[in-house]
Amino acid sequence: MIKLMLVDDHEVVRMGLVSLFELYPNFKVVGQASTEEEAVSKAMELKPDLIIMDVKLAILGQAKHNNGISACREIKEILPDTKIIMLSSFADDELIYESILAGASGYLLKGVDSKELITSIEKAAQGKAILDPDITDKVFKSMRKISKQHIILNELTNQEKEVLKLLSLGKSNKEIALEMVLSEKTIRNYVSQILAKLEVSNRFEAANYAVKNKLFDFDKDMS
């Protein structure tokens, strides 16, 4: 018997899930919640095997936030063995990564087929990671992109990283040399090495590559 808890700010969604799970004798819904606070409180009280958690929960008088993810993180800190599947209407990269980092066992879209949902719950209860088929390719592409970014950054020396960052902020070789207290000739050599490692033709392509692939936190550097 898998004890389930449902967390969604729409009662009709929760009731629909309850009706579905009543068709399966190996599932039992032991509790429901509609807010982050209620979810954490009831999880501590009921200690379910698995929680189906909406990513965005309403807060009275406010716009929806990603507090389902916050609830997931808090519950996993208290009940590390409880599995949590995030259920969302949004196939958003950031939400998926935040959910995984918060400790979720899976991320499914609300349009998921009922049989797929049941299978996913059974797999998650066994400790397996679950991703909606419609977002799996998207996630892996993003993961490969992130992996490539890490490889590139690891190939650059600390000095080259600093030169690339300043170059990407639109600074000239002279300005970079002054800031790093190095000669312009040294900076030119660094730029040549950076172009070779990034496999680009000029400094503008290098800057565009760094910005496009978010190699640095430029907002923080310019604040």
Buried (B, 14 or more C-beta within 10 A) or exposed (E): EBBBBBBBBEEEBBEBBBEBBEEEEEBBBBBBBBBBBBBBEBBEEBBBBBBBBBBBBBEEEEEEBBBBBBBBBBBBEEBEEBBBBBBBEBBBBEBBBBBBEBBBBBBBBBEBEEEEBBEBBBBBBEEEEBBBEEBEEBBEEBEEEEEEBEEBBEEBEEBBBBBBBBBBBEBEBEBBBEEBEBEBEBBBBBBEBBBEBBEBEEBEEBBEBBEEBEBBEBEEEEE
